[in-house]
Amino acid sequence: MGLAYGACDDASSACANRIGVVIGPEGKVQEYHANVDAKNFPVEVCARI
């Protein structure tokens, strides 16, 4: 799944990169962020919405 969503470079990656996805009320992707700080990203998104 990580490969399908761009969270890793190939199927043999030991771990996924931290990505951020904001899903809108209709269930569609509104924002995609290729590299995020997992601790701060939720706070940043909540401050914008």
N, C-alpha and C positions, 0 to 999 in steps of 0.2 A: 504494500500500500504506500509506503514511503517513497518508493520509486515513481509510482503513478502520480503522486502529488508534488513531486520535485523536492522532497525532503532528504533525498540522498542521491549520490551521483551514479551509483550502480548497485546491483542486487547483492554484491558481496560486501557492501559497506557495513562496518561494525556497529554504527549508530546513525541516527537521523540528525540532520541539521534542524535548528529551531526555525520553523516557519510560522507565519501568522495568517489566518484567513478570517475575514469578517463576512458572515452570512447574513443576508437581509431577511426581512419578514416573509418574503415569498420563497425563501429557501435557496436563493441564488447568491453566488459569490459577488460581493460588492468590492472587496479589497483583498489583495494578495500581497504579502510581504515575504520576500525570499530569505531574510535574515533578521530575526528579532531577539530581543532580550526577554526570555520567558518570564522573568520577574516583573518587568516594567510594561510589557506590551498590553496586558489586560487593563492596567491603570490608564495608559495612553488612549486606548480605544474608548473606554468608558468616559473619559474626559471629552472626547469628540462627539459622542452621540447623545 
